[in-house]
Amino acid sequence: MASTPFDICVLTAANEGQARGYAIQLDWRRQDHSATAFRIFADPDGKRIGSGGSTFLVLHALYAEFGESLYDKRVLILHSGGDSRRLPAYSAIGKIFMPLPTEEHRTLFDVMLANHAQLPNPVGGQVIVASGDVLLNFDPSFIDFSPVGITGVAFPEEAAQAVHFGVYVPAEVRTGFVPLANVLQKPSLTELRDQDGVELQRIWIDTGILHLAPDAVRAFLACERLIAAAQQGAINYNLYHEIVYAVHGKMDIPDAGCLRKVSLFVNCLPYCGFYHVGRSLELLQNFYTLTHAAAHYHFSNSTRSNAAALPELKSIWVYNSVFTARRLSATKPCLIEGCLIENDVRLEGQNILTNIPAGSPAIHLRAGICLTVLPLIDGDWVAVLYGINDPFKGADATFLNAPLASFLAARGISAEETGLAKGETDIWTARLFPRSSSVRRAIEIALTLQGEGDLAAWRQAERSSMQEILLDVDQHRLLEQHAGLERHYQFITLGDQLARREFSFSSLQALLRTDEDRQRAREQIESYMSKSSCAANDIARLQFWLAQLCSDHAPQAERYYDLAFSSIRRAVAGGLRAEAGPSLNFGIRSDEVVWTMLPARLDFAGGWTDTPPICLERGGCVLNASVTLNGQYPIQVIGKILPNDFVIGVNSIDLGRRTTIKSAAELATHSDPTDWLSLPKAAFYAAGVAPGADLQQMLKKMGGGIDLTLFSALPAGSGLGTSSILGAGLIATLSRLLGKNISRDELYARTSNLEQLMTTGGGWQDQIGGVAGGVKLIATKAGHDQTPTIAWTSLTTPDAEIRDSFLLYYTGIRRMAKNLLRHVVGRYLQRDAEALAALEQLAALAAEMKDDLDHRRLEAFGRKIRLAWTLNKTLDAGQTTDAIEAMLARIDDYMHGAKLLGAGGGGFLFICAKDGQAAQAIRDELTGHPPNDRARFFDFDIDAGGMKMCVL
């Protein structure tokens, strides 16, 4: 389901201390939700004003900040201001930030924000209010909000459940929103039947979601007395009870007249999973019950923990925890979360253990006893021991599952020792929980409360109440504690993480805080690479990471960079089919020549997806065209025999150079792409014509030397695929010279290997672009076998409209792609999220643009050319220059899009003009004001046949 981010997301807090904690939690998330403005509002002076009072307080504050524009904004208010008294394990961070047992680290808030972003987004603004302690799962396509008034959302449930929830009584039951006949709060069955709230033994439970249309927001903002009372902390109204009752005319409160003007509706869902984060025992039971919500969100035991490897813990729920201790014992049901267990643990059942940090002692919890440990602002630690049934609220509050008075009497503790007046039973303010600068000491003292032993240490210790603790929790330390635990887990499972190709270098970097961390990471990576099952492209990824980790030691880093690209070369070579190379016998007469002619390549979209190891792991998808320039084939190779002259001669017509190669050692020096001879030398090896130790001996067996003449009418680094296409021509010519008609698929693979031998490391699109001919979509699947599937467009010769609109301009700027390749492939090897997204989009664009050409949607094609250029610059900003951008700006009004061709942002610019008249304007502008004296326009024609070879 599509989602729309909120303009504003508001959390309500019980007090300023909780608000500070929420702010820290949100700071960790802002980069993931940059489109959303987060706000936090605490109840005034810690006075509880209820979800109703908070709603008025929030709306008034938002209107003061945003004014009338508030009515056009998409706003989410999550009421999360409870003290979580019934769930002490998460009182410090609030239920809304309780971590969930999911593969990726997610809290209740993260899931709720994603869920509510899928709710309908009507024109004209909205305010959605929801409860922060309920995890829902429903199909948002069944929700339709009324454009006026308030719309609640309900789901069906058996009537017996009514006493626990708010209940809606719809005027009728059908799809979409309907008028509300009545609303009830936790009604008995008798009240339900009296109010016609039961239909076929079914009732409609309130989900806690309320949608306020703009008119409802205006009505709420008109309630001046309610707003003033909320600001003063003088009211405590429940939104779903007093406020909704007042809107429905069932309760008389201040400003009820304003509220009664608002219409009430309800949207009845066919189903909704309801996971309530309530009491401690309820939370524990939920983990042991297969709920729809747990299944929907993929709750998993032992996630982000090494507990799965410990048979002693197989019957209990564990997540976000690391165990280094050897002696563990636990009886279900139990929950361990957010713990680093370094010492013995014994749990007797119905236990919850949370937030146990490093340095903690052995822990033994009796049945029904729970423990959480919290860092305080002054540097101390406090250990909170409590019972699984302790609600920490109400007159019947218990401590360690016994009435407080009974517990105190049994242990010989006076009320005054806990800071309570005689006879007082408010456990929330009782100073029961020991604090110490030593976490070990704090826990040891707390554990004495569950036994019958001496309480002397407890009596002497400084202690705090839960009310004081929540105001003193150091939220920064608590988050760092959990982040440190996550790092610890990531380190002990780093081998498993490295096996996941989606694991990124940035994720690894996040673990590394010290030199010791970096050394530890290097050792684990080296150990993982030593496994025989590690593929060459995976080794390349990890060697590149090692280079990054050694950035402070340049020689060692450079060695790892070289090893990484060497591993990529091995991966490409591994994809060559085991076909026999050419025989070492000439296949032509001594006076014949092999003449190969090839077109140039124009790449439109998908470039880089064809580059190893990207294509090996994800497959590639590229749209390109084979073209002749000014009516000529710009790339040509001629091969002939040198009878009785046992050398290799290489001539370059365009460079005016000739060289004679006499030894195998000379031929083997082909790794410098700036040397014009590297390409023809590497072509011998890529073609399978390897001389071994003695070149002349091989040539004597063949009966003569080999003479190659190369010609390229295009400058190196032009961006038209010259190097790879010329390489393909060389391999094809050598193969034919030796009597083998090489298949095109084998030619593509061998040319890819040639690029690796030269260390330029390009992909397969250039050689396919020149050899295959035509305008085509080229795709490969992941794997070493990169045999392409080619789909040609219906465009074989340009029609008048295309001929008038498409321009090819040589800018005179030349670039080589090698360093660029290290940068872009390096980003891929690092699993850089931005680079991965750009590559995925480029591949998708290629397929879309073929369809645009097939249907002659030239404007759409041109716009996507512009997008492809933008994505190329995303991969590497160095693909362009200020001069190029200035030149493009001069012609921007006349074009749909343009891009420099080739991986390196080469010298040729492909332009999609808006029409023939605009094309002429572009010609006039760039011809009249060229960037240099080499710049000029080229005429081009689609070459449907591709490579042509003949023997003369």
C-alpha positions, 0 to 999 in steps of 0.5 A: 500500500502506498504511504504518504509521510506526515507534514507534522508528527506529534508525541504527547508526554506525561512530563518534561523528563519523558519529553526529553527522552522522546526528543532524544529518540526522535533525533536518532530518526530524523534523517529517516523522516526528513519530510516530517516535522516532529513536535513533543508536548508534555502535560503542563507542570506534570499535571495529568490532563488526559488524552483529551486535554492533550489534544486541545493543548497540541492543536492550540500550539500547532495553530500558534506555530503554523497559523491557517496553513495548519488546516492544509497539513497532514498531522499525526498525534500519537498520545503517548504520555502515560507513565507506563506504571503497569509496565515498569520494564519500559517506563523509562522510554515510554511504551511507544518506544518499546523495541519489537522482536523484528529482524531490523531494529524497530520500536512500536513508534516506528511501526505505528508511523509507517502504518498510519502513513498508509491511511488516506490522505484527503485533499484539504488537510487532516489531523489523525489522532491515535493511541501510542500503546496499541499495535494495529494491523489492518488493510488501509484500503478499507478505510475512508474518512469523512471530509467533514467532522470526526471519523472513528475507526472500529473493528468487529469483536465478540460482545463479551470483550466490550467491558475492556474497550470503547465501543461504537454503535454505527447507524448502519454497517457497510463499507466506508464511513457511516454516521455514528448512532452511539458511543460507549465506554467499556459497557456491560452486556446489559448496557450494550443491549439497551443501546442496540450495540450488539449485532449478531453477537458482534460489537464494534471496538474502537481502534483509537484512531480518530480522523479530524477533518478541517472543520473539526479542527476549527471547532476544537480550536474554538474551545477557548475554555477547554484550551485554557484549562488544559494549559493550566492543568485544570482538567483531565479528560479522556479524548475517547470518553469525555470529549467524544461523549461531548461531541455526541451530546452525551456529556456536558463539559465546558465548550460543549456547544462548540463540540456538538457542531461536529459530526461523528462518523465511524468506519467499520473494518472487516478485520483488525489485529490488536496488539495491546502493550499493557501490563507486564503479564499481558506483554509476557503472555502476548509473546507466547501467543501467536497473535495476528499482529505478531505474525503480520510484523514477523515477530521472531524469537532470538532476533538480534541475539546469540540466544538461538545457539544456547539450548538453555534458552530455547523455551523463553523469549529473547531479543536484543540481547547478547550472552557471554555467560556459560551458566544459564537457566530459565523456565518459561514464560520469561522475557529477556530484552536489551541485556548483556549477560556476562554472569550466571542467570537463573530465572524461575518463570514469569520473569522479565529481565531488561536493560542489564548492562555490562558489569552486572553480577549473577542474577537469580529471579524467583518466579514472578519477579522482574528486574530492569536497570537504568542509568541516571543523570548523575552517573549512578545506576538504579535497579528496579525490582518488581513483580509481574503483577505489580501495577504501580498504581491504584489503592490496591497496588502491589510490590513483588506481587504482594500488597505493599503493606503486607510486603513491608510488614513481612520484611520488617520495613516501616513505611517511613523508611520508604519515604511514605507516611504511615498508612500510605500505599502509593507505591509510585512514590515509595523509595524502594529502589537502590542506586549506586555508582556501581551497577553490580552493587545496585543489582545485588542490593535490589535482589535482596528484596525478593528473599528473606536475607539481611536488608542492611545493605538496602537500608544503607543504600541511597534509594529512589522512587519510580516517580523520581527515577523517571525524572532522573533517567539519563536518556542519552546513556540509555540509548548509548547502552542499547547502541553499544549492545547492538554493536556487540551483537553485530560483532559476535555475528559479523561473520553471518552479517558479511554473508548477507550481500545487503550488509553495508560498509556504513553498517560496519562503520557504525560498529567501529568506535576504537582502533581495537574495534577496527582491528577486530573487524579486519580479523573477522573479515580476513577469517571470513574470506579464507572460507572456500565457499566465499565467491570471488565477487564477495571477496572483492567486496570485503577486500575493498572494505579492508582498504577502507579500514586501512585508509590511515595506511596508504600502501596497505590500503592500495594493496587491498584496492588492487586485490579487490579489483583483481578478485573482480577480474577472477569473477569475470574470467570465471564466467567464460564458457569452457569453449576451446580457443582458436587453434594455433593454425592460420585460417586464411591464406597468407595473402588474405586479410581479415577486415572488421568494421564496427559502429559506435555506441550511444548509451541512453540508460542503465549504464553501470548496471552492466559493470562487474560485480554489479551485473554478477550479483544483480543482473544488468539492464541497458538501452543503447544504440549502434550508430555510424558517424557521418556515414562511416564505421568509426572503428576498424581492425585489419589482421593479416599474416606476416609469413616467416616473420615471427613477431607481432606488429601493431599499427595505429592509423589514428595515432600514427604509431607502429610497434613490433612485439618480439617476446611473451614478456612484452605481450604480457604488459597490458595493465596500463590503460594509458598505454595505447598498446595495452588494448591489442596486447590484452586482446591476445590473452582475451582471445585465447591466443596466449604464447606461454613462455616463448612467443616466437616459438608459438608463431613458428608453429603457426607459420608466421607472425601477426600484423594488426592495424587499428583505426578509431576515428574517435578520441579515447575517452569519447564516451562512445564505447571506443575501447571495448568495441575496438577490443571486441573487433580485435578479438573477433579478428584474431579468432577469424585469423586463426580459423574460428568464427567466434559466437557473439555471446562468447565475444561479449564475454571475452571482451568483458575479460579483456577490460578486466585484463587492462584494469579498466574493468568496464561492463558489457554494454559497449561491446554489445552496443557496437557488435549487436547493432540497432537500438536495443534493450540488453539484459542479463541475469545475476550470475557469472554467466552474463549471456545477454537477452536482447530486445530490439526496438522497432526503430531501425532507421530514424524517421524525420521526427527523430532525425530532427530531434536527436543531436550528437555533439562532441564537446572536445572534453575527454575522460578516461573511466578507470578512476571513476570506475573505482569510485562507482564500483567502490560505492557499490561494494560498500553497499552505499544506499544512494548508489544502490537506489540510483542503479536500480532506477537506471535499470528500470529507466532503460526498460521504460525508455525502450517502450517510449521509443517503440511508441515514439513518445519522444518527449517522455524519452527526452525527460528520462534522458535528463533523469538518467543524466541526473542519476549518473551524476548521483553516482559520481558528481565528477562526471560533469564540470561547471563548464558542461553544466553552463553549456547545458543551461544555455540550451535548456529551453530548447531540449527535453533532456541531454546527457554526456555519453559513456561511464565517465561522462565522455566527450560526446553529448546526446541531446533530445531537442523539443522539435526541429526548430529547437534543434536548429536553435541548439545547433546555432548556439553551440556552433556559434559559441563552442566550448573549444576549437575541437567541439562540433556536431556529428551526423549519425545513423542507426546501424542495424547490422552491427559488426561486419567482418570479411576476408579479402 
